Amino acid sequence: MLYMVVERFKEGAAPAIYRRVRDKGRMLPEGLEYVSSWVDLDFKTCYQLTEVRS
């Protein structure tokens, strides 16, 4: 099953979030797999597509 996660960043928070992902990985729960993601041009909203295999 696919899930769409919409994450809204506070003003100026995107660099710290990307740094954490670079340093620690995506830190997804077991069984949840990253498929794809994209952000808007202002780096205020991130859309992530994830999948759980059943």
C-alpha positions as CSV (number, residue, x, y, z in Angstrom):
1,M,0.0,0.0,0.0
2,L,1.3,3.5,-0.9
3,Y,1.1,6.4,1.4
4,M,1.5,10.1,0.6
5,V,3.1,12.1,3.5
6,V,2.8,15.9,3.3
7,E,5.3,17.7,5.6
8,R,5.2,21.5,6.1
9,F,8.5,23.1,7.2
10,K,8.7,26.1,9.5
11,E,10.4,29.1,7.9
12,G,14.1,28.4,7.5
13,A,13.9,24.8,8.9
14,A,14.6,22.9,5.7
15,P,18.5,23.1,5.9
16,A,18.5,21.5,9.4
17,I,16.1,18.8,8.3
18,Y,18.1,17.9,5.2
19,R,21.3,17.9,7.3
20,R,19.7,15.4,9.7
21,V,18.6,13.1,6.8
22,R,22.1,13.2,5.4
23,D,23.6,12.4,8.8
24,K,21.1,9.9,10.2
25,G,19.2,8.6,7.2
26,R,15.4,8.8,6.8
27,M,14.7,7.1,10.1
28,L,11.6,5.3,8.8
29,P,9.7,2.8,11.0
30,E,10.5,-0.9,10.2
31,G,8.4,-2.1,7.2
32,L,8.0,1.4,5.7
33,E,10.0,2.0,2.5
34,Y,10.9,5.3,0.9
35,V,9.7,5.5,-2.7
36,S,10.2,9.2,-3.7
37,S,9.9,12.7,-2.5
38,W,9.9,16.3,-3.8
39,V,9.6,19.8,-2.3
40,D,8.0,23.0,-3.5
41,L,10.2,25.8,-4.8
42,D,10.1,27.6,-1.5
43,F,11.2,24.6,0.5
44,K,8.1,25.0,2.7
45,T,6.3,21.7,1.8
46,C,7.7,18.3,1.2
47,Y,5.7,15.5,-0.4
48,Q,6.9,11.9,0.3
49,L,5.7,8.7,-1.2
50,T,6.2,5.7,1.0
51,E,5.2,2.0,0.7
52,V,4.3,-0.8,3.1
53,R,4.4,-4.2,1.6
54,S,1.8,-6.6,2.9
